[in-house]
């Protein structure tokens, strides 16, 4: 796990950055969170997994962004493994379709799910994407992502979603809109997209997938092979459970 003083510096700097927003001076008090992964993932790694923003009802999930930062040093859970996302159906912990698809994707890239730093472009919670102010809120949160990029130094950012409101679209804009590479996602007219570029001193690839709440990548070997190629991944995939 990262040294406690490093975590404390990260949380302190993050609170300072988000507390200075003139547009949302009380942004830290909004329902939301930053990490879907454990504190131990705030270290150097090959991948950074990003969604758009935390889902759910902000009125019934009171945990604020500030609280999530304060609790970060003790966070050992991974949302894709250790949370119950049953909804209206009874799934075991970590076994909702969305969670299993994330696990499959990361295992296919030779990564243990619990080892990959995972977050969201926007930290405030909403029922859906229409409940956010894009790109204003992304701009507020981006300096925190820059801190994360400096620590993790990922070679690839994996974006869940690639619409005009997505981590993929935002990061590609930060790269200066480099050329896109695409492959059919083997589901309707959906595709998987990739762009290679730089953000500051970081050379990286951003890969955008259809949203994994609606798209199953499980068993799509050609798509996985293409993602591995775009990511420059040469390690063998982990055995899928």
N, C-alpha and C positions, 0 to 999 in steps of 0.2 A: 504494500500500500504506500502511496506517496507520503513523504514526511509530513507530519502534522503542521509544521510551520509553513510548508508550501501550500497546503490546503487552506490554512487560515489566511494566507496572503491572497490566494485566489478568491475566497469568499469575500474578504474585505474589499478588494479592488472591484469585484463585481457589484457589491452593494453601492459602492461609490459611483460606478458608471451608471447603473440603473436609477439611482436616486437623483441624478442630475438632469433627468429628462424634462425639458420645459413643456413638452406636449402632454406628457402624463406624469406630473410630479409625484403621484401616489402609485406609480407602476408596481413598485415592490409589494404593495398591499393587495394586488390583484390575485385571485385564485390562479394557481399555476405551479410550474416547476421547471427546472432546467434539465436535470439528468434523469434518464431512464435506466442508466447503468449505475453500478456501485462506485464509490469514491476511488476504489483501487484502479479504475480504468482511466483516471486522470493522470496518464503517464504516456510515454512514447508508444505508438502503435501504428500499424499499417492502415487501419480503417477508422473512419468516423461515420457513424450512422445517424442520419438526421430525418426526423419527420417534420411536419409543418407546425403544429402546435398541439398541446395536450387537449384531448377531447373530454367530453363529459359536461355536466351541468355545474357552472361555477358557483351557483347559489347553494348547491348541496355538497360540494367538495370544498371545504373552507380553507384548506392548506394554501397559504400564500406563497408567492415567489420568495419573499424574504425568509419565511420559515424553511422552505426547501434548501436555501443556501445555508442557513444556520445548522440544519440537520445533516448537511453533506458529509462532514468528517466521520459520522457514524453510519453512513448509508452503506449497507452491504447487499441490498436487494437489486435485482435486475427485473425491470417491468415485463420483459419478454419471457422470463422464466419463473418469477416468484410472485406474480400477481394473478388474481382470479379475474378473468375477463369474460365471465360467463354470459353477461347480458341476460337475454330471455331464454338462454339454453344452458344446460348444466354441463360445463366442461371442467375437467380437473385443472388445478393450478398450472399455468404455463402451457395449456393445451388448447386454447382457443385457436381457430384457424389463422388469424393474423399472427399470433405468437409463433405458431409452428412454421409459418412461412418465413418469418424473420430468422428463426433458428436454422431452417434449411438453407437459406441464402448464405448466412455467415459460415455455416459448416462447409458449404460448397466452395467457399473462399479460404478454406483451411483455418478458420477462426472458431474458437469457442465463443459462444454467445456472451457468456459472462465476462469475457476479456475485452470486448469491444466497447469503446466509449460511445454512448448513445444519448442524443438530446433532441431538441426541436428548434427549428429556426426561430419561432416566436414562443416565448415562455408563458404567456397568459393563456388560460384555459377558455375554451368556448365550445358551444354545441357543434359547430362546424366552421368551415373557412370563412363563411359570410359574417361570422361574429368577430373577425379581426379587421384591423385597419392595415392593409398591405399597400405599399411597402413601409409605411410609417413605423409600425411596430417592429418590423424586421430591422430597420435602421437603428432602433433603440437597442435591440438585443445584439446586433452584430459585433460591437466592441468586445462583448463577452466571448463570442465565438472566436474572435481573434486571439484572445487569451488562451482559449482551448487549443487552437491551431498551433500556437507557439509551444504549448506543452506536449501535445500528442504528435504533432508533425506527421499527420497521415499522408500516405501516398494517394489515397482514394477517399472521397466522400461519397457515401451511398445515400441517395435521397429517396425516401418513400413518397412517391408522387413526382410528376414532372409538369404539372399544369402551369399556367401563368402565375398562380399563387402557390409556390412550392419552394423548398430549399434548393432544388435543382435550378429553377429559373433565376432565383436570387444570386446564387453562387456563380452561375454562368455569366450573369451581368457583371459581377465583381471581377471576373476574368477578362472582361472586355468582349463578350460574346464570340468566343472562338467557334470554329466550325463544329457542327454536330455530326456525330456518327450514330446510326440507328440500325436496329434489327427488329423485325416483327416479333411481338411478344407471344405469338401463337394463341392469341385471344382476340377475336374480332379484328378491329383495325388499330388496336393498341400497339405500342412499340416500346422498346427500351432504348434509352438515349445515353450518349456519353460525350463529354467535351474535355479536352486537355488544355491546360493553361497554367497561369500563375496568379497568385494573390499575394501581393507584397513580395516577400522572399521565398514563398512556398510554391514549389512546382507540384502540381497535383492533377488528378482526374476526378471529375464529378460524374456520377452515373445516376440517371433518373429512371426509376421503375414505375410502372403503374401502381396505384396505391394498393398495398398488400392486404387491405381489408376487403378488397373486391377482386383481386387478381392472385391466382395461385401460381407460383413459380415452381412448385414441387413437380419433379419429373420432367421438366422442360430442359433436357440435356443440351440442346443446341443453343438455347438462350444462356444457360449457365456457362457454356464453353466460350461464348462471345463475351460475356461479362468478365470472365477470367482473363481473356486476351486483352480487353481494354484496360483491365486493372494491372496487367503485367504480372499476374499471379502464376507462379511456377510450382508452388508447393502442392502436394496431392490433397484433394478434398478429404475432409474428415468423414468417417463412416456415419451415414445418416441412420438415426435410430427409428 
